[in-house]
Amino acid sequence: ITDDLLWLPTACLRYLACTSDATVLDVPVPFLAGNPVPDGREDLYETPASGTEQASVYEHAARAIDRSLGVGPHGLPLMGGGDWNDGMNQVGHGGRGESVWLAWLLLSLVPGFADLAHARGEPARADRWLQAARLWRDALERDGWDGAWYRRAYFDDGSPLGSAANSEARIDLIAQAWAILS
């Protein structure tokens, strides 16, 4: 599910904006250790354990962004088994579905995290994120826009969701709201 990992960098930026306390970014936190989801299954219900590898909160959040850079044929972020509405698991279950909303979420957090990466001596990482953001913005205007509103997503087969051409789900509020919020 593509958005779950991005709430950490989102929360970090909000925390920094409210407190100006950047020390939280240096707190070491272990990674979770668990079994991979078996082939052919959508999920795995288990309680992961704390692993032996750890990294700073910043590094956890930065890796979440790194992991979110993949795009589909329209240049939009991959949806995976769902995003904000995890019930959309059949939209990108095959690994090719794309999310318009996820592009907006990423655009709302990448500039702030790129500033943090630059301040931490990681200009290549920051530049990679900012380049991805430029491409997402172009893709949103080229293939996310439906003429009167933003689509919600693209299914694995490339057909749109939240399009004026759809008989159901012709417009999706979250894509419109996040276009403004981002």
C-alpha positions in Angstrom: 0.0 0.0 0.0 1.8 3.0 -1.3 0.8 5.8 1.1 1.4 4.1 4.4 5.2 4.6 4.3 4.9 8.3 3.3 3.0 9.4 6.5 6.3 9.3 8.4 8.0 12.0 6.3 4.7 13.9 6.3 4.6 13.7 10.1 8.2 14.7 10.4 7.7 17.8 8.3 4.7 18.8 10.3 6.5 18.2 13.6 9.4 20.4 12.5 7.0 23.1 11.4 5.3 23.1 14.7 8.3 22.7 17.0 11.5 23.6 15.1 13.0 20.7 17.0 15.1 18.9 14.4 16.8 16.6 17.1 14.0 14.1 16.5 15.4 13.4 13.1 18.6 12.0 14.6 16.9 9.5 17.0 18.0 6.0 16.1 15.1 3.6 15.5 15.2 -0.1 14.6 13.7 -1.3 11.3 10.9 -3.9 11.6 11.7 -7.5 10.8 8.9 -9.6 9.4 8.1 -12.1 6.7 7.5 -11.0 3.2 4.0 -11.2 1.8 3.9 -14.6 0.0 3.4 -14.6 -3.8 -0.2 -14.5 -4.8 -1.4 -12.9 -1.5 -2.3 -9.3 -0.9 -1.4 -9.1 2.7 0.1 -10.9 5.7 -1.3 -10.5 9.1 1.5 -10.9 11.7 3.2 -8.7 14.3 6.6 -7.7 13.1 9.5 -7.6 15.6 12.2 -5.0 16.0 15.1 -5.9 13.7 18.8 -5.6 14.4 19.4 -2.8 11.8 18.6 0.7 12.8 18.8 4.2 11.4 17.8 7.7 12.3 14.2 8.8 12.0 15.4 11.0 9.1 16.8 7.9 7.3 13.6 6.0 7.8 11.6 8.8 6.2 14.1 9.4 3.4 14.0 5.7 2.5 10.2 5.9 2.4 10.5 8.6 -0.2 13.2 6.7 -2.1 10.9 3.7 -2.3 8.1 5.8 -3.7 9.9 7.0 -6.8 8.7 4.3 -9.2 6.2 5.4 -11.8 3.9 3.8 -14.4 3.4 4.5 -18.1 1.8 7.9 -17.5 4.7 9.0 -15.3 2.5 8.9 -12.1 3.5 7.1 -8.9 2.6 3.4 -8.7 -0.5 2.6 -6.6 0.3 -0.9 -5.5 -2.3 -2.6 -3.4 -4.0 0.8 -2.6 -3.4 4.3 -1.4 -5.4 6.6 0.8 -8.4 4.3 0.1 -6.8 0.9 0.6 -10.0 -0.6 -0.8 -8.7 0.3 -4.2 -6.5 -2.8 -4.1 -7.6 -3.9 -7.5 -6.6 -0.7 -9.2 -2.9 -1.4 -9.1 -2.7 -5.0 -7.9 -0.7 -6.0 -10.9 2.0 -3.5 -10.2 1.2 -1.1 -13.1 -1.7 1.0 -11.7 -0.9 4.6 -11.0 -2.2 7.1 -8.4 -2.9 10.7 -9.1 -3.5 11.4 -5.4 -0.2 9.9 -4.4 1.6 12.3 -6.8 -0.1 15.2 -4.9 1.0 13.7 -1.5 4.6 13.3 -2.7 4.6 16.9 -4.1 3.5 18.2 -0.7 6.4 16.6 1.1 9.4 16.3 -1.3 10.4 20.0 -1.3 10.7 20.0 2.5 12.6 16.7 2.6 14.9 17.8 -0.2 15.8 20.9 2.0 16.6 18.5 4.8 18.7 16.2 2.5 20.7 19.2 1.3 21.3 20.4 4.9 22.5 16.9 5.7 25.0 16.8 2.9 22.9 14.6 0.6 22.5 16.8 -2.6 22.3 13.8 -4.9 19.3 12.4 -3.0 17.6 15.8 -2.8 18.2 16.3 -6.6 16.7 12.9 -7.4 13.6 13.7 -5.4 13.2 17.1 -6.9 13.6 15.8 -10.4 10.9 13.2 -9.7 8.7 16.0 -8.4 9.1 17.9 -11.6 8.2 14.8 -13.6 5.1 14.1 -11.4 3.9 17.6 -11.8 4.2 17.4 -15.6 2.4 14.0 -15.5 -0.4 15.4 -13.4 -1.1 18.1 -15.8 -0.6 15.9 -18.9 -2.3 12.7 -17.8 -3.9 13.4 -14.5 -6.1 16.2 -15.7 -9.4 15.1 -17.3 -10.4 18.5 -18.7 -12.5 19.7 -15.8 -11.0 17.8 -12.8 -8.2 15.5 -11.9 -8.6 11.8 -12.4 -8.1 9.6 -9.3 -5.9 6.8 -10.8 -5.1 4.5 -13.7 -5.8 0.8 -13.5 -3.1 -1.7 -14.3 -4.5 -1.9 -17.9 -4.1 1.8 -18.3 -7.8 2.7 -18.1 -8.6 5.8 -16.0 -10.6 6.0 -12.7 -12.3 9.2 -11.8 -12.7 10.3 -15.4 -15.6 12.1 -17.1 -15.7 9.0 -19.4 -16.4 6.6 -16.5 -20.0 5.7 -15.8 -19.2 5.3 -12.1 -16.8 7.2 -9.9 -16.6 10.0 -12.4 -15.0 12.4 -10.0 -13.0 11.7 -6.8 -12.9 14.3 -4.1 -9.5 13.4 -2.7 -7.6 14.1 -6.0 -9.3 17.5 -6.2 -8.7 18.4 -2.5 -5.0 17.4 -2.6 -4.5 19.3 -5.8 -5.3 22.4 -3.7 -3.5 21.2 -0.5 -0.3 20.4 -2.5 
